[in-house]
Amino acid sequence: AQRVTQPEKLLSVFKGAPVELKCNYSYSGSPELFWYVQYSRQRLQLLLRHISRESIKGFTADLNKGETSFHLKKPFAQEEDSAMYYCALTESGGATNKLIFGTGTLLAVQP
Amino acid sequence: AAGVIQSPRHLIKEKRETATLKCYPIPRHDTVYWYQQGPGQDPQFLISFYEKMQSDKGSIPDRFSAQQFSDYHSELNMSSLELGDSALYFCASSLGRNQPQHFGDGTRLSIL
């Protein structure tokens, strides 16, 4: 079954500390992985997609097919990074690309 | 840049009433998706449309229906509302079926 697992409901770090938000997935085909961010009372925003291999707001994520992981990392957390982060997958090149979301990790960056 | 527009932003209904949620995609986007996010839950896919045809169906109750119109906007019709339907309903749009989805602000539906 298609599933996205984010093991941490809450991750609290101090400003300037490194951040790693974990995401593991199970999917039988060829998935496309995303990270979405939801700031307080705002819409879901696309942060990263694995095929872009880019860095947004200092965040990076590498798809590890061997470990079926797509962890989100940032070397130095900022207070404005505090938000809910959702890992999601969709079927790459398929007839449908509904997003399957993980349960989300709330990142709290303390001053 | 223009974003996905959803209306209304907030809606309060009573049990057994009906509700219609509207979604206006980003201009030129031809694909629309609906998601339901219950309190403290992750977004769950409901239904999607591509070029005005239903393209995929998720965990959408039979009491709900949706369609995409000629101008690509979409409406989610909900009948016989139940307390459990209280949630944030997101619409997303994309240019084509295999492109990133851009979300609206959502409609917060509260059932009393």
HADDOCK unambig.tbl for C-alpha pairs under 7 A between the chains (distance, minus, plus):
assign (segid A and resid 42 and name CA) (segid B and resid 105 and name CA) 6.40 0.50 0.50
assign (segid A and resid 43 and name CA) (segid B and resid 103 and name CA) 6.43 0.50 0.50
assign (segid A and resid 43 and name CA) (segid B and resid 104 and name CA) 6.05 0.50 0.50
assign (segid A and resid 43 and name CA) (segid B and resid 105 and name CA) 4.56 0.50 0.50
assign (segid A and resid 44 and name CA) (segid B and resid 103 and name CA) 5.84 0.50 0.50
assign (segid A and resid 45 and name CA) (segid B and resid 102 and name CA) 6.93 0.50 0.50
assign (segid A and resid 45 and name CA) (segid B and resid 103 and name CA) 6.73 0.50 0.50
assign (segid A and resid 93 and name CA) (segid B and resid 98 and name CA) 6.15 0.50 0.50
assign (segid A and resid 96 and name CA) (segid B and resid 55 and name CA) 6.71 0.50 0.50
assign (segid A and resid 96 and name CA) (segid B and resid 56 and name CA) 6.27 0.50 0.50
assign (segid A and resid 96 and name CA) (segid B and resid 97 and name CA) 6.62 0.50 0.50
assign (segid A and resid 97 and name CA) (segid B and resid 97 and name CA) 6.30 0.50 0.50
assign (segid A and resid 97 and name CA) (segid B and resid 98 and name CA) 6.14 0.50 0.50
assign (segid A and resid 98 and name CA) (segid B and resid 45 and name CA) 6.58 0.50 0.50
assign (segid A and resid 99 and name CA) (segid B and resid 45 and name CA) 6.85 0.50 0.50
assign (segid A and resid 101 and name CA) (segid B and resid 42 and name CA) 6.32 0.50 0.50
assign (segid A and resid 101 and name CA) (segid B and resid 43 and name CA) 6.49 0.50 0.50
assign (segid A and resid 102 and name CA) (segid B and resid 42 and name CA) 6.55 0.50 0.50
assign (segid A and resid 103 and name CA) (segid B and resid 41 and name CA) 6.61 0.50 0.50
assign (segid A and resid 103 and name CA) (segid B and resid 42 and name CA) 4.98 0.50 0.50
assign (segid A and resid 104 and name CA) (segid B and resid 42 and name CA) 6.62 0.50 0.50
